[in-house]
Amino acid sequence: MNTRRDGVKSRQAEVLQAIETAWRRDERAPTIREIGAAVYISAPSHVEYLLRKLEEQGYITRGHGARGIRLAQTPGVPIVGRIAAGSPLDLFEEDRHEQLDLGTHVRSAGAAGEYALLVRGDSMIDDHIFDGDYVLVRPADDAVNGAIVVALHHDAITDAGAATVKRFYRELRYRRVRLQPANSVIEPILVPAAVWDHEWAIQGIVTAVYRPCHL
């Protein structure tokens, strides 16, 4: 979660967690009675008191109606664009208003600046990364061989360069970098070492895959 809890007392934190859970699960705010049931508080006045404290500290805002509670900061990580699982395509759209809600158990420990990318293409299907998935990316400028990375081609035609998600291999014997797809019908991208140093860069390492289920 992006919501800060520094100094929040335990009962207030439980209420805040109940609100966040309701937004993730139901895509709407819980009522006071629903919050009470979630945190085992029978008195609505006690829930109201805890909500007032959270509002005073800036964690929530209160509007009209039974479901007028809003989180002051949307939980999640920013979706900053699309990433190709195929031919490289435009990466960063720099519209950080949309968020991908993953919860603290999915995000990497201590990974400041993590962001999500929407996958387009099928070059990574054997690594279980499919078109329409989201990948969670930890910013990094280098990676070990075999890591799944976001690689950016600076000299691509698009304004922001072009990016792709592939497994990264630095092949010293051949003096090249190999961006390996996980699809047997797609050829790897082979980049001479000198070209890589001038035209390409690693933007981050994929740490998780999120797949929405539309039941």
Secondary structure, 3 states (H helix, E strand, C coil): CCCCCCCCCHHHHHHHHHHHHHHHHHCCCCCHHHHHHHHCCCCHHHHHHHHHHHHHCCCEEECCCCCCEEECCCCCEEEEEEEECCCCEECECCCCCCEECCCCCCCCCCCCCCEEEEEECCCCHHHCCCCCCEEEEEECCCCCCCCEEEEEECCCCCCCCEEEEEEEEEEHHHCEEEEECCCCCCCCEEEEHHHHHHHEEEEEEEEEEECCCCC
